[in-house]
Amino acid sequence: MSIDPCVILYGKQYKIVLLRIMADQSYFDLVYYVTRQIPKGRVCNYGAIADYLSLGSARMVGWALTQANRSAETMVPAHRVVNKKGQLTGRLNFATPTLMQELLEAEGIHIEDHTVIDFDKHFWHPQQLDDDTH
């Protein structure tokens, strides 16, 4: 059964175009696309990506990102996605347990006890993609 992107996306022009372009892509590909839009020095959370896509759940986004960097073809900045409290819950899925933190700190984000300091200041919501297109 196919799903009409217009229905899923509540008429948001940018997202309609996005899903039409990526109509033959998997859910993972949609997650990867949105994750690639997160600016350096900013973070997003799993739930915000799931809500933006209006598909799946935060857990599904996490699963997609766990699979993301297993091949050079799907490189995405998964280190920029944290949980809703700003915690680096995906850190154990990186090559080393400290790599996620190291990558974020290299972008100017301070981490303490596996949590983003000033999370609200660094938070980027995919909704900004819609705001930037108008």
Secondary structure, DSSP 8 states (H G I E B T S, - for coil): ----HHHHTTT-HHHHHHHHHTTTS-HHHHHHHHHHTS-TT-BEEHHHHHHHHTSS-HHHHHHHHHHHTTSGGG---GGGEE-TTSB-TTGGGSSSTTHHHHHHHHTT--EETTEETTHHHHB--THHHHHHT-
